[in-house]
Amino acid sequence: MYTKPVTDPEETESSHTSDMYGKSFTQNSNLTTHRRTHTAERPYQCNVCGKSFTQNSTLTIHRRTHTGERPYQCDVCGNSFVQNQALISHQRTHTGETPYQCDVCGKPFTQNSNLTKHRR
């Protein structure tokens, strides 16, 4: 599969496009990761259980299931989380922030995934 850098006149950064799917990415590494969804390539393997992943960052998060590491801690209540995004989402329970809103009925949500479920 050949990729070619292309430059969009609207952007100053170059992008990388798959000639097979036409999908563009700003970084070649993101294109490589995307390709793995089609090839089933999983080059990053857990040395504890053998499970494999398409990205090293996903393996890092997975390893925490074995180590129990929860490096992201809430300043308010002390709960800790494996992923930073989980902490950010949790913090909304304290702030009441609802950044996602249904464009049909206006109902607010703390997480985009809950909005997506609501739309179905």
DSSP file (Angstrom, degrees, kcal/mol; ACC not computed):
  #  RESIDUE AA STRUCTURE BP1 BP2  ACC     N-H-->O    O-->H-N    N-H-->O    O-->H-N    TCO  KAPPA ALPHA  PHI   PSI    X-CA   Y-CA   Z-CA
    1    1 A M              0   0    0      0, 0.0     2,-0.4     0, 0.0    17,-0.0   0.000 360.0 360.0 360.0 128.2    0.0    0.0    0.0
    2    2 A Y        -     0   0    0      2,-0.0    17,-1.3     0, 0.0     2,-0.4  -0.790 360.0-166.1-100.6 138.6    1.5    3.3   -1.0
    3    3 A T  E     -A   18   0A   0     -2,-0.4    15,-0.2    15,-0.2    13,-0.0  -0.951   1.9-163.0-121.2 147.6    0.9    6.6    0.8
    4    4 A K  E     -A   17   0A   0     13,-1.1    13,-1.3    -2,-0.4     2,-0.2  -0.993  21.8-122.3-130.0 132.6    1.7   10.0   -0.5
    5    5 A P  E     -A   16   0A   0      0, 0.0     2,-0.3     0, 0.0    11,-0.2  -0.533  34.5-172.3 -68.0 135.2    2.0   13.2    1.5
    6    6 A V  E     -A   15   0A   0      9,-2.8     9,-2.9    -2,-0.2     2,-0.5  -0.939  16.3-139.5-126.7 153.1   -0.5   15.8    0.2
    7    7 A T  E     -A   14   0A   0     -2,-0.3     7,-0.1     7,-0.2     5,-0.1  -0.958   8.6-149.1-116.8 123.4   -0.8   19.4    1.1
    8    8 A D    >   -     0   0    0      5,-0.6     3,-1.6    -2,-0.5     5,-0.0  -0.762  14.5-138.7 -85.6 128.9   -4.2   21.0    1.5
    9    9 A P  T 3  S+     0   0    0      0, 0.0    -1,-0.1     0, 0.0    -2,-0.0   0.749 104.3  56.7 -61.1 -21.6   -4.1   24.7    0.5
   10   10 A E  T 3  S+     0   0    0      2,-0.0     2,-0.3    -3,-0.0    -3,-0.0   0.672 106.8  56.5 -81.1 -17.4   -6.3   25.4    3.6
   11   11 A E    <   -     0   0    0     -3,-1.6     0, 0.0     2,-0.1     0, 0.0  -0.820  62.8-153.5-116.1 153.4   -3.8   23.9    6.0
   12   12 A T  S    S+     0   0    0     -2,-0.3     2,-0.3     2,-0.1    -1,-0.1   0.667  79.8  77.6 -94.0 -19.9   -0.1   24.6    6.6
   13   13 A E  S    S-     0   0    0      1,-0.1    -5,-0.6    -5,-0.0     2,-0.1  -0.651  82.8-123.5 -88.7 145.7    0.6   21.0    7.8
   14   14 A S  E     -A    7   0A   0     -2,-0.3     2,-0.3    -7,-0.1    -7,-0.2  -0.475  25.1-149.4 -80.0 160.1    0.9   18.2    5.3
   15   15 A S  E     -A    6   0A   0     -9,-2.9    -9,-2.8    -2,-0.1     2,-0.5  -0.878   7.8-130.8-127.5 163.8   -1.3   15.2    5.5
   16   16 A H  E     -AB   5  25A   0      9,-4.2     9,-2.2    -2,-0.3     2,-0.4  -0.961  23.2-165.0-118.4 127.5   -0.9   11.5    4.7
   17   17 A T  E     -AB   4  24A   0    -13,-1.3   -13,-1.1    -2,-0.5     2,-0.5  -0.922  18.7-131.4-119.7 135.6   -3.5    9.8    2.6
   18   18 A S  E  >  -A    3   0A   0      5,-1.9     4,-2.9    -2,-0.4   -15,-0.2  -0.721   9.8-153.4 -80.6 125.5   -4.1    6.1    2.0
   19   19 A D  T  4 S+     0   0    0    -17,-1.3    -1,-0.1    -2,-0.5   -16,-0.1   0.706  94.4  57.3 -72.4 -16.5   -4.6    5.4   -1.7
   20   20 A M  T  4 S+     0   0    0    -18,-0.2    -1,-0.2     1,-0.1   -17,-0.0   0.881 127.1  11.5 -78.5 -39.0   -6.7    2.4   -0.7
   21   21 A Y  T  4 S-     0   0    0      2,-0.2    -2,-0.2    -3,-0.1     3,-0.1   0.585  88.6-130.4-117.2 -16.2   -9.3    4.2    1.4
   22   22 A G     <  +     0   0    0     -4,-2.9     2,-0.3     1,-0.3    -3,-0.1   0.562  56.2 145.1  75.8   7.2   -8.7    7.9    0.7
   23   23 A K        -     0   0    0     -5,-0.2    -5,-1.9     8,-0.0     2,-0.3  -0.627  38.1-144.5 -81.8 136.7   -8.6    8.7    4.4
   24   24 A S  E     -B   17   0A   0     -2,-0.3     2,-0.3    -7,-0.2    -7,-0.2  -0.776  16.6-175.6-107.8 147.6   -6.2   11.5    5.4
   25   25 A F  E     -B   16   0A   0     -9,-2.2    -9,-4.2    -2,-0.3     6,-0.0  -0.984  27.9-138.0-136.6 145.9   -4.1   11.9    8.6
   26   26 A T  S    S+     0   0    0     -2,-0.3     2,-0.4   -11,-0.3   -12,-0.1   0.744  93.6  44.7 -76.4 -22.5   -1.9   14.7    9.7
   27   27 A Q  S >> S-     0   0    0    -11,-0.1     4,-1.4     1,-0.1     3,-0.7  -0.970  74.9-138.1-124.8 139.3    0.8   12.3   10.8
   28   28 A N  H 3> S+     0   0    0     -2,-0.4     4,-2.4     1,-0.2     5,-0.2   0.841 104.8  61.7 -60.8 -33.5    2.1    9.3    9.1
   29   29 A S  H 3> S+     0   0    0      1,-0.2     4,-2.2     2,-0.2    -1,-0.2   0.852 101.5  52.4 -63.4 -33.2    2.1    7.4   12.4
   30   30 A N  H <> S+     0   0    0     -3,-0.7     4,-2.4     2,-0.2    -1,-0.2   0.870 108.3  50.6 -69.6 -35.7   -1.6    7.8   12.6
   31   31 A L  H  X S+     0   0    0     -4,-1.4     4,-2.6     2,-0.2    -2,-0.2   0.915 109.2  51.5 -64.3 -42.8   -2.0    6.4    9.1
   32   32 A T  H  X S+     0   0    0     -4,-2.4     4,-1.2     1,-0.2    -2,-0.2   0.923 111.0  47.6 -59.9 -45.1    0.1    3.4   10.1
   33   33 A T  H  X S+     0   0    0     -4,-2.2     4,-0.5     1,-0.2     3,-0.4   0.914 111.2  51.5 -62.5 -43.1   -2.1    2.8   13.2
   34   34 A H  H >X S+     0   0    0     -4,-2.4     3,-1.7     1,-0.2     4,-0.5   0.912 104.1  57.4 -60.6 -43.0   -5.2    3.2   11.0
   35   35 A R  H >X S+     0   0    0     -4,-2.6     4,-1.8     1,-0.3     3,-1.6   0.845  95.3  66.1 -56.9 -34.0   -3.9    0.6    8.5
   36   36 A R  H 3X S+     0   0    0     -4,-1.2     4,-1.6    -3,-0.4     5,-0.3   0.745  89.6  64.8 -64.2 -22.2   -3.6   -1.9   11.3
   37   37 A T  H << S+     0   0    0     -3,-1.7    -1,-0.3    -4,-0.5    -2,-0.2   0.793 110.4  38.5 -68.4 -25.2   -7.4   -1.9   11.7
   38   38 A H  H << S+     0   0    0     -3,-1.6    -2,-0.2    -4,-0.5    -1,-0.2   0.760 121.7  41.1 -93.2 -29.2   -7.6   -3.4    8.2
   39   39 A T  H  < S-     0   0    0     -4,-1.8    -2,-0.2     2,-0.1    -3,-0.2   0.594  95.9-131.8 -95.8 -12.1   -4.5   -5.7    8.4
   40   40 A A     <  +     0   0    0     -4,-1.6     2,-0.3     1,-0.2    -3,-0.1   0.643  49.2 159.7  66.2  16.0   -5.1   -7.0   12.0
   41   41 A E        +     0   0    0     -5,-0.3    -1,-0.2    -6,-0.2    -2,-0.1  -0.544  16.1 176.5 -69.7 130.5   -1.5   -6.3   12.7
   42   42 A R        +     0   0    0     -2,-0.3    12,-0.2    -3,-0.1    11,-0.1  -0.721   6.1 168.9-136.2  82.7   -0.9   -6.0   16.5
   43   43 A P        +     0   0    0      0, 0.0     2,-0.7     0, 0.0    11,-0.2   0.572  55.6  79.3 -79.1  -8.5    2.8   -5.5   17.0
   44   44 A Y  E     -C   53   0B   0      9,-2.1     9,-2.7    11,-0.0     2,-0.4  -0.883  62.9-174.6-107.2 114.6    2.7   -4.6   20.7
   45   45 A Q  E     -C   52   0B   0     -2,-0.7     2,-0.3     7,-0.2     7,-0.2  -0.886  26.5-120.8-116.4 136.9    2.3   -7.6   23.0
   46   46 A C     >  -     0   0    0      5,-3.0     4,-1.3    -2,-0.4    14,-0.0  -0.557  14.3-150.2 -70.9 128.8    1.8   -7.8   26.8
   47   47 A N  T  4 S+     0   0    0     -2,-0.3    -1,-0.1     1,-0.2    -2,-0.0   0.543  92.6  51.1 -79.4  -5.8    4.6   -9.8   28.4
   48   48 A V  T  4 S+     0   0    0      3,-0.1    -1,-0.2     0, 0.0    -2,-0.0   0.887 130.3   6.1 -93.6 -51.4    2.3  -10.9   31.2
   49   49 A C  T  4 S-     0   0    0      2,-0.1    -2,-0.1     0, 0.0    -4,-0.0   0.534  91.6-120.2-114.9  -9.3   -0.8  -12.4   29.4
   50   50 A G     <  +     0   0    0     -4,-1.3    -3,-0.1     1,-0.3     2,-0.1   0.419  56.8 150.5  86.6  -2.7    0.2  -12.3   25.7
   51   51 A K        -     0   0    0     -6,-0.1    -5,-3.0     1,-0.1     2,-0.3  -0.386  35.0-142.8 -65.1 142.4   -2.6  -10.0   24.5
   52   52 A S  E     -C   45   0B   0     -7,-0.2     2,-0.3    -2,-0.1    -7,-0.2  -0.785  15.2-166.9-114.4 154.3   -1.6   -7.9   21.5
   53   53 A F  E     -C   44   0B   0     -9,-2.7    -9,-2.1    -2,-0.3     3,-0.0  -0.927  29.1-132.8-138.2 157.3   -2.4   -4.3   20.5
   54   54 A T  S    S+     0   0    0     -2,-0.3     2,-0.4   -12,-0.2   -18,-0.1   0.719  94.1  42.4 -81.2 -22.5   -2.1   -2.0   17.5
   55   55 A Q  S  > S-     0   0    0    -11,-0.1     4,-1.5     1,-0.1     3,-0.2  -0.960  70.7-137.7-129.2 144.5   -0.6    0.9   19.6
   56   56 A N  H  > S+     0   0    0     -2,-0.4     4,-2.3     1,-0.2     5,-0.1   0.861 106.4  58.9 -64.0 -36.0    2.1    1.0   22.3
   57   57 A S  H  > S+     0   0    0      1,-0.2     4,-1.8     2,-0.2    -1,-0.2   0.863 104.2  50.7 -63.9 -35.0   -0.1    3.5   24.2
   58   58 A T  H  > S+     0   0    0      2,-0.2     4,-2.4     1,-0.2    -1,-0.2   0.875 108.8  51.7 -69.4 -37.4   -2.9    1.0   24.4
   59   59 A L  H  X S+     0   0    0     -4,-1.5     4,-2.7     2,-0.2    -2,-0.2   0.912 106.7  54.3 -62.7 -42.7   -0.5   -1.7   25.7
   60   60 A T  H  X S+     0   0    0     -4,-2.3     4,-0.8     1,-0.2    -2,-0.2   0.922 110.5  45.5 -57.7 -45.8    0.7    0.7   28.4
   61   61 A I  H >< S+     0   0    0     -4,-1.8     3,-0.8     1,-0.2     4,-0.3   0.912 112.2  52.2 -64.2 -42.9   -2.9    1.2   29.6
   62   62 A H  H >X S+     0   0    0     -4,-2.4     3,-2.5     1,-0.2     4,-0.5   0.899 100.0  61.9 -60.3 -42.4   -3.5   -2.5   29.4
   63   63 A R  H >X S+     0   0    0     -4,-2.7     4,-1.9     1,-0.3     3,-1.3   0.801  90.9  69.0 -56.3 -28.4   -0.5   -3.3   31.6
   64   64 A R  H <X S+     0   0    0     -4,-0.8     4,-2.2    -3,-0.8    -1,-0.3   0.723  86.9  66.1 -65.8 -19.8   -2.1   -1.3   34.4
   65   65 A T  H <4 S+     0   0    0     -3,-2.5    -1,-0.3    -4,-0.3    -2,-0.2   0.810 108.8  39.5 -68.3 -27.5   -4.7   -4.1   34.7
   66   66 A H  H << S+     0   0    0     -3,-1.3    -2,-0.2    -4,-0.5    -1,-0.2   0.836 123.0  38.5 -86.5 -37.2   -1.8   -6.3   35.8
   67   67 A T  H  < S-     0   0    0     -4,-1.9    -2,-0.2     2,-0.1    -3,-0.2   0.722  95.5-132.2 -88.7 -22.1    0.0   -3.8   38.0
   68   68 A G     <  +     0   0    0     -4,-2.2    -3,-0.1     1,-0.3    -4,-0.1   0.516  48.0 160.5  80.5   3.8   -3.0   -2.0   39.5
   69   69 A E        +     0   0    0     -6,-0.2    -1,-0.3    -5,-0.2    -2,-0.1  -0.393  17.7 175.4 -63.6 131.8   -1.4    1.3   38.6
   70   70 A R        +     0   0    0     -2,-0.1    12,-0.2    -3,-0.1    11,-0.2  -0.717   3.5 172.3-135.8  81.6   -3.9    4.2   38.6
   71   71 A P        +     0   0    0      0, 0.0     2,-0.7     0, 0.0    11,-0.2   0.544  53.7  79.9 -77.5  -7.9   -1.8    7.3   38.0
   72   72 A Y  E     -D   81   0C   0      9,-2.1     9,-2.6    11,-0.0     2,-0.4  -0.879  62.2-174.8-108.0 113.0   -4.6    9.9   37.5
   73   73 A Q  E     -D   80   0C   0     -2,-0.7     2,-0.3     7,-0.2     7,-0.2  -0.866  25.1-122.4-115.2 138.9   -6.1   11.1   40.8
   74   74 A C     >  -     0   0    0      5,-3.1     4,-1.3    -2,-0.4    14,-0.0  -0.604  12.1-149.9 -75.8 129.1   -9.0   13.4   41.4
   75   75 A D  T  4 S+     0   0    0     -2,-0.3    -1,-0.1     1,-0.2    -2,-0.0   0.779  93.3  49.3 -67.2 -27.9   -8.1   16.5   43.5
   76   76 A V  T  4 S+     0   0    0      1,-0.1    -1,-0.2     3,-0.1    -2,-0.0   0.949 130.2   6.9 -82.0 -52.1  -11.6   16.6   45.0
   77   77 A C  T  4 S-     0   0    0      2,-0.1    -2,-0.1     0, 0.0    -1,-0.1   0.545  90.7-119.8-114.8  -9.7  -12.4   13.1   46.2
   78   78 A G     <  +     0   0    0     -4,-1.3    -3,-0.1     1,-0.3     0, 0.0   0.407  57.7 148.9  86.5  -4.1   -9.1   11.2   45.7
   79   79 A N        -     0   0    0     -6,-0.1    -5,-3.1     1,-0.0     2,-0.3  -0.344  33.9-148.5 -60.0 145.4  -10.5    8.6   43.3
   80   80 A S  E     -D   73   0C   0     -7,-0.2     2,-0.3    -9,-0.0    -7,-0.2  -0.871  10.6-159.9-122.8 157.6   -7.9    7.4   40.9
   81   81 A F  E     -D   72   0C   0     -9,-2.6    -9,-2.1    -2,-0.3     3,-0.0  -0.921  26.6-134.2-138.2 154.6   -8.1    6.2   37.3
   82   82 A V  S    S+     0   0    0     -2,-0.3     2,-0.3   -12,-0.2    -1,-0.1   0.838  94.9  41.4 -75.0 -36.5   -6.1    4.2   34.8
   83   83 A Q  S  > S-     0   0    0      1,-0.1     4,-1.3   -11,-0.1     3,-0.3  -0.892  74.1-134.2-119.1 146.1   -6.6    6.7   32.0
   84   84 A N  H  > S+     0   0    0     -2,-0.3     4,-2.4     1,-0.2     5,-0.2   0.875 107.2  58.4 -61.5 -39.1   -6.5   10.5   32.0
   85   85 A Q  H  > S+     0   0    0      1,-0.2     4,-2.3     2,-0.2    -1,-0.2   0.854 102.2  54.3 -62.3 -34.2   -9.7   10.7   30.0
   86   86 A A  H  > S+     0   0    0     -3,-0.3     4,-2.3     2,-0.2    -1,-0.2   0.882 108.5  49.3 -66.4 -37.9  -11.6    8.8   32.7
   87   87 A L  H  X S+     0   0    0     -4,-1.3     4,-2.7     2,-0.2    -2,-0.2   0.933 110.2  50.4 -64.2 -46.3  -10.4   11.3   35.3
   88   88 A I  H  X S+     0   0    0     -4,-2.4     4,-0.8     1,-0.2    -2,-0.2   0.921 112.6  46.7 -58.6 -44.8  -11.6   14.2   33.1
   89   89 A S  H >< S+     0   0    0     -4,-2.3     3,-0.8     1,-0.2     4,-0.3   0.910 112.3  50.7 -63.4 -43.0  -15.0   12.6   32.7
   90   90 A H  H >< S+     0   0    0     -4,-2.3     3,-2.4     1,-0.2     4,-0.5   0.895 100.5  62.8 -61.8 -41.8  -15.2   11.8   36.5
   91   91 A Q  H >X S+     0   0    0     -4,-2.7     4,-1.9     1,-0.3     3,-1.1   0.759  89.9  69.4 -58.9 -24.3  -14.3   15.4   37.4
   92   92 A R  H <X S+     0   0    0     -4,-0.8     4,-2.3    -3,-0.8    -1,-0.3   0.738  87.1  65.9 -66.6 -21.3  -17.5   16.5   35.7
   93   93 A T  H <4 S+     0   0    0     -3,-2.4    -1,-0.3    -4,-0.3    -2,-0.2   0.799 108.4  40.0 -68.3 -26.4  -19.5   14.8   38.5
   94   94 A H  H <4 S+     0   0    0     -3,-1.1    -2,-0.2    -4,-0.5    -1,-0.2   0.837 122.7  38.3 -87.3 -37.5  -18.0   17.5   40.8
   95   95 A T  H  < S-     0   0    0     -4,-1.9    -2,-0.2     2,-0.1    -3,-0.2   0.720  94.6-133.1 -88.3 -22.3  -18.3   20.5   38.5
   96   96 A G     <  +     0   0    0     -4,-2.3    -3,-0.1     1,-0.3    -4,-0.1   0.545  47.3 161.4  78.9   6.2  -21.6   19.6   36.9
   97   97 A E        -     0   0    0     -5,-0.2    -1,-0.3    -6,-0.2    -2,-0.1  -0.383  20.5-176.5 -63.9 134.2  -20.1   20.4   33.4
   98   98 A T        +     0   0    0     -3,-0.1    12,-0.2    -2,-0.1    11,-0.2  -0.732   9.0 169.5-131.5  82.9  -22.1   18.9   30.5
   99   99 A P        +     0   0    0      0, 0.0     2,-0.5     0, 0.0    11,-0.2   0.564  59.0  71.5 -76.3  -7.7  -20.2   19.7   27.4
  100  100 A Y  E     +E  109   0D   0      9,-2.0     9,-3.3     2,-0.0     2,-0.4  -0.933  61.4 179.6-114.8 130.2  -22.2   17.5   25.1
  101  101 A Q  E     -E  108   0D   0     -2,-0.5     2,-0.3     7,-0.2     6,-0.1  -0.985  31.8-114.7-134.5 138.3  -25.8   18.4   24.1
  102  102 A C     >  -     0   0    0      5,-2.4     4,-1.3    -2,-0.4    14,-0.0  -0.524  18.2-150.4 -68.7 128.2  -28.4   16.7   21.9
  103  103 A D  T  4 S+     0   0    0     -2,-0.3    -1,-0.1     1,-0.1    -2,-0.0   0.554  93.0  48.3 -78.7  -6.0  -29.1   18.9   18.9
  104  104 A V  T  4 S+     0   0    0      3,-0.1    -1,-0.1     0, 0.0    -2,-0.0   0.877 130.8   9.3 -95.6 -53.1  -32.7   17.6   18.8
  105  105 A C  T  4 S-     0   0    0      2,-0.1    -2,-0.1     0, 0.0    -3,-0.0   0.573  91.6-123.3-108.9 -11.4  -34.0   17.9   22.4
  106  106 A G     <  +     0   0    0     -4,-1.3    -3,-0.1     1,-0.3     0, 0.0   0.467  51.8 157.0  85.4   0.8  -31.3   19.9   24.1
  107  107 A K        -     0   0    0     -6,-0.1    -5,-2.4     1,-0.1    -1,-0.3  -0.406  35.6-134.6 -63.7 131.2  -30.6   17.3   26.8
  108  108 A P  E     -E  101   0D   0      0, 0.0     2,-0.3     0, 0.0    -7,-0.2  -0.571  20.3-167.7 -90.8 153.6  -27.0   17.7   28.2
  109  109 A F  E     -E  100   0D   0     -9,-3.3    -9,-2.0    -2,-0.2     3,-0.1  -0.980  26.2-146.3-138.4 149.2  -24.5   15.0   28.8
  110  110 A T  S    S+     0   0    0     -2,-0.3     2,-0.4   -12,-0.2    -1,-0.1   0.724  90.3  42.6 -83.4 -23.2  -21.2   14.7   30.6
  111  111 A Q  S  > S-     0   0    0      1,-0.1     4,-1.5   -11,-0.1     3,-0.4  -0.969  71.6-138.2-128.7 140.9  -19.8   12.1   28.2
  112  112 A N  H  > S+     0   0    0     -2,-0.4     4,-2.4     1,-0.2     5,-0.2   0.847 104.9  61.1 -61.9 -34.8  -20.0   12.0   24.4
  113  113 A S  H  > S+     0   0    0      1,-0.2     4,-2.1     2,-0.2    -1,-0.2   0.863 102.7  50.9 -63.4 -34.8  -20.7    8.2   24.5
  114  114 A N  H  > S+     0   0    0     -3,-0.4     4,-2.2     2,-0.2    -1,-0.2   0.875 109.2  50.8 -69.7 -36.6  -23.9    8.9   26.5
  115  115 A L  H  X S+     0   0    0     -4,-1.5     4,-2.1     2,-0.2    -2,-0.2   0.914 108.8  52.0 -63.3 -42.8  -25.0   11.4   23.9
  116  116 A T  H  X S+     0   0    0     -4,-2.4     4,-0.9     1,-0.2    -2,-0.2   0.918 110.5  47.5 -60.6 -44.3  -24.4    8.8   21.2
  117  117 A K  H >< S+     0   0    0     -4,-2.1     3,-0.7     1,-0.2    -1,-0.2   0.898 110.0  53.9 -62.3 -40.7  -26.5    6.2   23.0
  118  118 A H  H 3< S+     0   0    0     -4,-2.2    -1,-0.2     1,-0.2    -2,-0.2   0.877 103.2  56.5 -61.2 -39.6  -29.2    8.8   23.5
  119  119 A R  H 3<        0   0    0     -4,-2.1    -1,-0.2     1,-0.3    -2,-0.2   0.746 360.0 360.0 -66.9 -24.2  -29.3    9.6   19.8
  120  120 A R    <<        0   0    0     -4,-0.9    -1,-0.3    -3,-0.7    -2,-0.2   0.492 360.0 360.0 -72.9 360.0  -30.0    5.9   18.9
